[in-house]
Amino acid sequence: MTSSESVCTLTSVSHLELDSDSKMKNSDYGTDKEPSGIINEAFCDNLCDSESQITTVKQPIKFRVTLIVFVFVHPKCRAQTATSWWQGAVYYRIYVPMFKDSNGDCKGDFQGIVSKLDYLEDLGVDVVSLSPIYPEDSNDVEFSITNHTSVNTDYGDIQDLIDLISAVHKRGMYLVLDFIPNMTGKQHKWFQESEMSSGRNRQNFYVWVNGNNTPNNWNAQANGSAWSFSSKRNATYLHQVDPSLPDLNLRSSIVLDKLNEILRYWMSLGIDGFNLRQFGLLLEDYDLRSEPEAQPPVTNDTHSYEYLNHKYTFNLPENFYLLRLWHNVVNKFDNKTRILMTGMDNNGEEVALFESVYGPVDFRLSPYIIFWDPPLQCGYCIKNYIMGKLNEISLKNTAIWMLGNDMTSRLKSRLNDNVKQQEILTMIGFLLPGSVFLYNGDEIDMVDVSLTNWSIVTKSKPWRNPMLWDNTSYVGFSNSSCSSLPLKQNKTINVKNQLSSASSMLNFMKNLIRLRRDQGFRIGDFQYGLVDDDVFSFVRGFDGTNCYLVAANLSNKTITRNFASGPGGVSSDAKVELLTPSSANDETLLGEIIDTSSISLGEYQGIVVKWSCGLRQ
């Protein structure tokens, strides 16, 4: 029997050096400080192969007898690819100040999270991702960090965090922190010293130009110029988001060394990984060139962020150098597996440009977050969306399909409270290859609340409302009235009520997570199934395991389709494993064997059926 063997090539890639004078050049930066990047090994599955062998055996007697022996070799099952804890995981995003208050001060805290870990474990969560936990110099400005190695006292102290880490690990889960390397608050010691030019090592910690001069036309995300003058230093500093958030100079090796120390500190406490925030804003054009107007024009307001094409301030290819550097810091800390994840939408061209100059990019421990917000107009629309997003990554890494987070409107609100559409989008997102990312409260159908006077830089946002635990006066969030918080919501939507309802979104998600544990989804192949104007479907499965058809009707009418004759190798007989609860017109179908050549789906209904894959020839 023959076998094929893949040849794995390891390619060493030197780092770029960013020195304290803000010069970027090719060199071996990292050789004596951080290990060089290594390209991931190529991997080839051993395909099933069968053949017969013919052996001639000669008998040593007076006359020759030829014995023909047929040895039939059964098709060989492919070996399962080894996976780590972060691959295929369920990530659960907690907005800490609104999750659970343990001491009655109306602010969520670490001990409040500890008290709800049993709930997360029962839900099926693998990884807990916390919103920023650092002390800040403003009550309502995002990312205004004053100390990268301490915690906001509203949430507890370092020991409370250590207790949380221990409690998470005790349940077999992992804890990830936000890593915000490109900006600080103005009250941070680094900025105060840099603004006063006190201490040689702090002078270039931020991006400064001398005098009260605006060097270019860059606008901040909060609108207005991205430059502000400091009379203390008689110089102008860069802030790509807001004047209260000065940009760190990430072209300085001294700054990078400090940031590396910060990562190591949190890992020494037991943190399992980091969510790198604001990846697109890490570096800006070295020559500070003015940006062209957006084409086609988005607005006539020259002070608006949308007025410009941000080719010199957003998603620069050099950002991948920093990602590689921090990946190595995380990967080489000790013998434990840790991750560095980040949002990578719309980076296809930047990846290609970086690779053309500096060689392939491959981070085995860097899953890429993809915001799951596909168009629902047609099956082809969803297929093209998924293909496009995976092509943007352009790397053989794990995707994290983000259904919601604390930076965008809640899923149900984005769909205008259409529960049926929410269920099919949730079903598809949960069962695609890769990991899934939830925002606390989305599992119980929470929606945005009415809120005025909020903006892109404020912490207060309509989707950052207190977690609804029960139908008591304070919804189980706190034992105090918390009059300043939006607690007067629909009290029928809460964890307690949904746990007791078989058709609730909470129990639907629990069933989806249970399905994800099956080998067919956990390690199974992915293939598009029947797709047309009204239907999107795909098939998951692996040799010798269950195979699954996941199908969704995207229209407001009942449809019938023949999935058995379409792509994906769907068996003609399959068992109904799951139906979207709000659209289930016949729950008695669950567990029944049905004919896949004629499956009828009601409006916005989803279905999952399974059969035994057997061995693929």
C-alpha positions in Angstrom: 0.0 0.0 0.0 1.4 3.4 -0.9 1.2 6.5 1.2 1.9 10.1 0.6 3.9 12.4 2.8 3.8 16.1 2.9 7.1 18.0 3.0 7.1 20.8 5.6 9.3 23.8 5.0 10.2 26.1 7.9 11.0 29.6 6.8 12.6 32.1 9.2 11.5 35.7 8.7 13.6 38.5 10.2 11.8 41.3 12.0 11.7 45.0 11.2 13.5 47.2 13.6 11.6 50.2 15.0 14.1 52.4 16.8 13.5 55.2 19.2 14.1 57.8 16.5 11.1 56.5 14.7 13.0 55.0 11.7 11.7 51.8 10.2 14.2 49.6 8.5 15.0 46.0 7.7 17.1 44.3 10.4 17.0 41.5 12.8 15.2 43.3 15.6 14.0 40.7 18.0 17.0 38.4 17.5 18.3 39.1 20.9 15.0 40.3 22.4 12.2 38.3 20.8 12.4 35.2 18.6 12.1 35.6 14.9 8.8 34.7 13.2 8.5 31.2 11.9 6.2 30.3 9.1 3.7 27.6 10.0 4.3 24.1 8.8 2.4 23.0 5.7 -0.2 20.3 6.5 -1.7 17.7 4.2 -4.3 15.2 5.1 -3.7 11.6 4.1 -6.5 11.0 1.7 -8.3 7.7 1.8 -6.5 5.3 -0.4 -7.2 1.7 -1.3 -5.5 -0.8 -3.5 -5.0 -4.6 -3.7 -1.6 -6.3 -3.6 -0.8 -9.4 -5.5 1.9 -11.7 -4.0 3.4 -14.7 -5.6 4.5 -17.5 -3.1 6.7 -20.3 -4.4 6.5 -23.7 -2.6 9.9 -25.5 -2.4 8.7 -29.0 -3.5 9.2 -31.2 -6.6 6.7 -29.2 -8.6 6.0 -25.5 -8.5 2.7 -24.3 -7.2 1.9 -20.6 -7.6 -0.4 -19.2 -4.9 -2.1 -16.0 -5.6 -2.9 -14.1 -2.5 -5.2 -11.0 -2.7 -4.8 -8.6 0.1 -7.6 -6.1 0.2 -6.8 -2.9 2.2 -9.7 -1.0 3.5 -9.7 2.8 2.8 -7.6 4.5 5.5 -9.3 7.0 7.7 -7.6 10.4 7.8 -6.0 11.2 11.1 -7.6 13.9 13.1 -5.8 17.2 13.1 -4.6 18.1 16.6 -6.4 21.1 18.0 -5.7 23.4 20.9 -8.1 24.9 23.4 -8.7 28.1 21.4 -9.6 26.3 18.2 -13.3 25.9 17.7 -14.0 27.5 21.1 -17.0 29.4 22.3 -15.9 32.9 23.4 -18.1 34.9 25.7 -17.6 38.6 25.9 -18.4 40.3 29.2 -18.8 44.0 29.5 -17.6 44.1 33.1 -19.3 47.2 34.5 -22.8 45.9 33.4 -22.5 42.2 34.0 -23.0 41.5 37.7 -22.6 43.8 40.8 -21.5 41.9 43.9 -21.3 44.7 46.5 -24.3 47.0 45.8 -22.3 49.9 44.3 -24.2 49.5 40.9 -21.0 48.6 39.1 -20.2 45.2 37.8 -17.1 43.6 39.2 -14.8 40.6 39.3 -16.5 38.9 42.2 -19.8 39.3 40.3 -18.3 37.5 37.4 -17.1 34.7 39.7 -20.7 34.3 41.0 -21.9 33.6 37.4 -19.2 31.2 36.2 -21.5 28.2 36.8 -24.0 29.8 34.4 -21.3 30.2 31.8 -20.1 26.7 32.2 -23.6 25.3 31.8 -24.1 27.5 28.7 -21.0 25.8 27.2 -18.5 28.7 27.2 -14.9 27.9 26.7 -13.2 31.3 26.8 -14.2 34.4 28.8 -13.2 37.7 27.2 -13.3 40.8 29.4 -13.8 44.4 28.4 -10.9 46.7 29.4 -10.2 46.3 33.1 -7.6 49.0 33.5 -7.8 52.3 35.6 -8.9 55.2 33.4 -8.8 59.0 33.7 -12.3 59.6 32.6 -15.6 58.2 33.7 -17.0 58.1 30.1 -14.2 58.0 27.6 -13.2 54.7 26.1 -9.6 53.5 26.4 -8.3 56.4 28.6 -5.9 54.1 30.4 -3.7 55.5 33.1 -1.9 52.3 34.1 -1.5 49.2 32.0 -0.5 46.9 34.9 -3.3 47.7 37.4 -7.1 47.3 37.5 -10.0 49.6 37.8 -10.8 49.7 41.5 -14.5 49.8 40.6 -14.1 46.1 39.6 -11.9 45.1 42.6 -8.2 44.7 43.1 -5.5 42.5 41.7 -6.2 39.7 44.1 -9.9 39.8 43.0 -8.7 39.3 39.5 -6.4 36.5 40.5 -9.3 34.8 42.2 -11.3 35.2 39.0 -8.5 33.6 36.9 -8.3 30.7 39.4 -12.1 30.2 39.3 -12.2 30.3 35.5 -9.4 27.7 35.2 -11.0 25.5 37.9 -14.0 25.1 35.5 -11.8 24.2 32.5 -12.3 27.6 30.9 -9.8 30.3 29.8 -9.6 34.1 30.4 -8.6 36.7 27.8 -7.9 40.4 28.4 -8.1 43.3 26.1 -4.7 44.6 25.0 -4.8 48.3 23.9 -1.3 49.2 22.7 -1.8 52.4 20.5 -3.3 55.0 22.9 -3.5 56.0 26.6 -5.3 58.6 28.6 -3.7 62.0 29.1 -3.3 61.3 32.8 -1.1 58.3 32.1 2.4 58.8 33.7 3.9 58.3 30.3 2.1 61.1 28.6 2.6 63.5 31.5 6.3 62.9 31.4 6.4 63.1 27.6 4.4 66.3 27.6 6.8 67.9 30.1 9.8 66.4 28.2 10.9 65.0 31.5 13.2 62.0 31.2 14.9 61.2 27.9 13.1 57.9 27.5 9.7 59.5 27.6 10.1 62.3 25.1 9.3 60.2 22.1 6.7 57.9 23.7 4.0 59.7 21.8 3.8 61.2 18.3 4.8 64.9 18.5 5.6 67.7 16.0 7.2 70.9 17.2 5.3 74.1 17.6 1.6 74.9 17.2 1.4 73.5 13.7 -0.9 71.0 12.2 1.3 68.9 9.9 -1.4 67.5 7.7 -5.2 67.2 7.2 -5.8 64.0 9.3 -9.1 63.9 11.1 -9.9 62.0 14.3 -12.6 59.4 14.6 -14.5 61.7 16.9 -14.3 64.3 14.1 -12.1 67.4 14.0 -8.4 67.5 13.6 -6.3 64.5 14.7 -3.8 66.9 16.2 -3.9 69.0 19.4 -1.4 71.6 20.7 0.2 71.3 24.2 1.4 74.6 25.6 3.4 72.6 28.3 5.7 71.2 25.6 5.0 73.8 22.9 4.3 70.9 20.5 1.4 69.2 18.8 0.5 65.5 19.5 -1.4 63.0 17.4 -4.7 61.4 18.6 -6.5 59.4 15.9 -9.6 58.8 18.0 -10.1 61.8 20.4 -8.0 64.6 21.9 -8.2 62.8 25.3 -6.5 59.7 23.8 -3.0 60.5 22.6 -1.4 58.0 20.3 1.7 56.1 21.5 4.7 56.1 19.2 4.8 52.5 18.2 7.8 53.1 16.0 9.9 53.4 19.1 11.6 50.3 20.3 11.5 51.7 23.9 7.7 51.9 23.8 7.5 48.4 22.3 9.7 47.0 25.1 7.4 48.5 27.6 4.3 47.0 25.9 6.1 43.6 25.8 6.7 43.9 29.6 3.0 44.6 30.1 2.0 41.4 28.2 4.4 39.4 30.3 3.1 40.8 33.5 -0.5 39.7 32.8 0.7 36.3 31.6 2.6 35.8 34.9 -0.7 36.2 36.7 -2.2 33.4 34.6 -4.0 35.3 31.8 -4.5 32.9 28.8 -4.4 35.4 26.0 -5.2 38.9 24.6 -7.7 40.6 22.4 -5.6 43.2 20.5 -7.9 46.2 20.1 -7.8 48.9 17.4 -5.5 46.9 15.1 -6.0 49.2 12.2 -4.7 52.3 14.1 -1.4 50.9 15.3 0.9 52.8 12.9 0.6 55.9 10.8 2.5 57.1 7.8 6.1 57.9 8.7 6.2 61.0 6.5 2.8 62.2 7.9 1.4 62.8 4.4 -2.0 64.3 4.0 -4.8 61.9 3.1 -6.9 62.2 -0.1 -10.6 62.8 -0.1 -12.8 59.7 0.0 -14.0 58.5 -3.4 -16.9 58.5 -3.9 -17.5 61.4 -1.5 -19.2 60.4 1.8 -19.7 63.8 3.2 -19.0 67.5 2.5 -17.9 68.1 6.0 -14.1 68.5 5.8 -13.8 68.0 9.6 -15.6 64.6 9.5 -13.6 61.4 9.8 -15.5 60.0 6.8 -14.4 62.9 4.6 -11.0 61.3 4.0 -9.6 58.1 2.6 -7.5 56.9 5.5 -4.7 55.3 3.4 -2.0 56.8 5.6 -3.5 56.2 9.1 -5.5 52.9 8.9 -4.5 49.3 8.2 -1.0 50.0 7.2 0.9 46.8 6.1 3.5 47.5 8.8 0.9 46.7 11.4 1.6 43.1 10.8 5.1 43.5 12.0 3.7 44.5 15.4 1.3 41.6 15.3 4.1 39.2 14.7 6.2 40.7 17.4 3.5 40.4 20.1 2.6 37.0 18.8 6.1 35.9 19.6 6.0 37.5 23.1 2.9 35.6 23.9 4.0 32.3 22.2 7.4 32.2 23.9 6.5 33.2 27.4 6.4 29.7 28.8 5.3 26.2 27.8 1.6 27.0 28.0 -0.5 27.7 24.9 -1.7 31.3 24.8 -3.4 33.3 22.1 -3.3 36.8 20.6 -6.5 37.5 18.7 -7.6 40.5 16.8 -10.1 41.8 14.3 -8.9 41.4 10.8 -11.8 42.5 8.5 -10.8 44.2 5.3 -7.1 43.4 5.5 -6.7 41.2 2.4 -4.7 43.8 0.4 -2.6 44.8 3.4 -1.7 41.2 4.1 -0.7 40.6 0.4 1.4 43.8 0.4 3.2 42.9 3.6 3.9 39.4 2.4 5.3 40.6 -0.9 7.9 42.6 0.9 8.7 40.7 4.1 7.6 37.2 3.4 4.5 35.1 4.5 2.6 35.9 7.6 1.4 33.0 9.6 0.4 33.1 13.3 -0.7 29.7 14.6 -1.9 31.3 17.8 -3.6 34.3 16.3 -7.3 33.6 15.5 -8.9 36.3 13.4 -12.2 37.9 14.4 -14.8 38.3 11.7 -17.8 40.3 12.5 -20.8 38.1 11.6 -23.3 40.4 9.9 -24.1 38.9 6.5 -26.8 40.2 4.2 -30.1 38.2 4.4 -31.4 39.0 0.9 -30.5 35.6 -0.6 -28.6 32.4 -0.2 -25.9 33.5 -2.7 -25.5 36.7 -0.6 -24.6 34.8 2.5 -22.3 32.4 0.5 -20.4 35.3 -1.1 -20.2 37.1 2.3 -18.6 34.0 3.9 -16.2 33.4 1.0 -15.2 37.1 0.9 -14.5 37.2 4.7 -12.4 34.0 4.5 -10.5 35.4 1.5 -9.8 38.6 3.4 -8.0 36.5 6.1 -6.0 34.8 3.3 -4.2 32.7 6.0 -4.8 29.2 7.3 -5.8 30.4 10.7 -8.9 29.9 12.8 -11.7 32.4 12.2 -13.8 33.7 15.1 -17.3 34.5 13.9 -18.4 37.4 16.1 -22.2 37.5 16.5 -22.0 40.5 18.8 -19.7 42.6 21.0 -19.8 45.6 23.2 -18.8 48.0 20.4 -21.9 47.5 18.1 -25.6 47.3 18.3 -27.0 44.0 19.6 -27.9 41.3 17.1 -31.6 41.4 17.7 -31.7 45.2 17.3 -29.7 45.0 14.1 -32.4 42.8 12.7 -35.2 45.1 13.9 -36.4 42.5 16.5 -36.9 39.8 13.8 -36.5 36.7 16.0 -36.7 34.2 13.2 -33.9 35.9 11.2 -31.9 36.1 14.4 -32.2 32.3 14.9 -31.1 31.3 11.5 -28.2 33.8 11.6 -27.2 32.4 15.0 -27.5 28.8 13.7 -25.3 29.4 10.7 -22.7 31.4 12.6 -22.5 28.7 15.4 -22.0 25.8 12.9 -19.5 27.3 10.5 -15.9 26.1 10.9 -13.9 28.0 13.5 -14.9 29.6 16.7 -17.9 31.7 17.8 -17.9 34.9 19.8 -20.9 36.0 21.9 -21.7 39.2 23.7 -23.3 38.8 27.1 -27.0 39.2 26.9 -27.4 38.2 23.3 -28.1 34.6 24.4 -31.3 35.9 26.0 -32.5 38.2 23.2 -31.4 41.5 24.9 -31.9 44.6 22.8 -30.5 48.1 22.7 -31.9 50.6 25.1 -32.8 54.3 24.4 -29.9 56.5 25.2 -29.0 60.1 24.4 -25.6 61.9 24.4 -23.4 59.0 23.4 -20.7 58.9 20.8 -18.0 56.7 19.4 -15.6 57.5 22.2 -18.0 57.3 25.2 -18.4 54.2 27.3 -22.1 54.8 27.5 -23.7 53.1 24.5 -27.3 51.7 23.9 -26.1 48.1 23.9 -24.2 48.3 27.1 -27.1 47.7 29.4 -27.2 45.7 32.6 -27.4 41.9 32.2 -30.9 40.7 32.9 -30.7 37.8 35.3 -34.2 37.6 36.7 -37.5 39.5 37.0 -36.8 41.1 40.4 -36.8 44.8 40.9 -33.2 45.2 40.0 -33.2 42.4 37.4 -30.6 40.4 39.4 -27.8 42.8 38.4 -27.5 44.4 41.8 -29.1 44.4 45.2 -29.4 48.2 44.9 -31.9 50.4 43.0 -29.2 51.8 40.7 -31.4 54.6 39.5 -28.9 55.9 37.0 -28.9 52.6 35.1 -31.5 51.4 32.5 -33.0 48.6 34.7 -36.6 49.2 33.7 -36.5 46.8 30.7 -38.8 44.0 29.6 -38.5 41.9 32.7 -39.8 38.8 30.9 -36.6 38.6 29.0 -34.1 37.3 31.5 -31.9 34.3 32.2 -34.3 32.7 34.8 -37.3 32.7 32.4 -35.4 31.5 29.4 -33.8 28.6 31.2 -37.3 27.3 31.9 -38.5 27.7 28.3 -37.5 24.9 25.9 -38.0 27.2 22.9 -36.0 30.1 24.2 -33.0 31.6 22.5 -30.9 30.6 25.5 -31.7 26.9 25.2 -31.4 27.1 21.4 -27.8 28.4 21.9 -27.1 25.6 24.4 -28.3 23.1 21.8 -26.1 24.7 19.1 -23.1 24.5 21.4 -23.9 20.9 22.2 -23.9 20.2 18.4 -20.5 22.0 18.0 -19.0 19.5 20.4 -19.7 16.7 17.9 -16.7 15.5 15.9 -18.5 16.3 12.7 -18.4 20.0 13.6 -15.4 20.1 15.7 -13.0 18.6 13.2 -15.2 18.1 10.2 -14.8 19.4 6.7 -16.8 22.2 5.3 -18.6 22.2 1.9 -21.3 24.5 0.5 -24.5 22.7 -0.2 -27.5 23.8 -2.2 -27.6 27.5 -2.5 -30.1 29.6 -4.4 -32.1 32.9 -4.1 -34.0 31.6 -1.0 -31.8 28.9 0.5 -28.3 28.8 2.0 -26.9 25.4 3.2 -23.6 23.7 3.9 -22.4 20.3 5.0 -20.0 19.4 7.8 -18.5 16.0 8.5 -15.4 13.8 8.8 -14.5 10.2 7.9 -16.2 7.8 10.3 -18.2 10.4 12.1 -21.6 12.0 11.7 -22.2 14.3 8.8 -24.5 17.2 9.0 -26.6 19.3 6.6 -27.3 22.9 7.9 -30.0 24.6 5.8 -31.8 27.9 6.1 -34.8 29.3 4.3 -34.1 33.1 4.0 -37.5 34.0 2.5 -40.9 34.8 4.1 -42.6 31.9 2.3 -42.5 28.1 2.7 -40.1 26.4 0.3 -39.3 22.7 -0.6 -35.9 21.7 -1.9 -34.1 18.5 -2.9 -30.9 18.6 -0.9 -29.9 15.0 -1.7 -29.1 15.8 -5.3 -27.2 19.0 -4.6 -23.5 19.4 -3.7 -22.1 18.1 -0.4 -23.0 14.4 -0.7 -26.1 14.7 1.4 -27.6 11.3 2.3 -31.1 10.6 1.0 -32.2 9.7 4.6 -31.2 11.8 7.6 -32.2 12.4 11.1 -33.6 15.8 12.2 -31.2 17.0 14.9 -32.3 20.7 15.3 -35.0 23.2 14.2 -35.0 26.9 14.8 -37.6 27.2 17.6 -39.7 30.2 16.5 -40.2 28.7 13.0 -40.6 25.1 13.9 -44.0 24.1 12.3 -43.8 20.6 13.6 -41.6 19.9 16.6 -42.4 16.2 16.3 -40.0 16.1 13.5 -37.1 16.2 16.0 -35.4 12.9 16.0 -37.3 11.6 13.0 -35.7 10.2 9.8 -36.7 12.3 6.8 -36.3 12.2 3.0 -33.7 14.9 2.2 -34.8 15.0 -1.4 -37.9 16.8 -0.3 -37.4 19.0 2.7 -39.9 21.7 3.4 -38.9 24.8 5.4 -41.3 27.5 6.7 -40.5 31.2 6.5 -37.0 32.0 8.0 -36.7 28.5 9.2 -33.5 26.6 9.8 -32.9 22.9 10.1 -29.9 20.6 10.9 -30.0 16.9 9.9 -27.4 14.2 10.3 -26.3 10.9 9.0 -23.4 8.5 9.3 -20.6 9.7 7.0 -18.8 6.3 6.7 -15.5 6.3 4.9 -14.9 8.4 1.9 -13.5 6.6 -1.1 
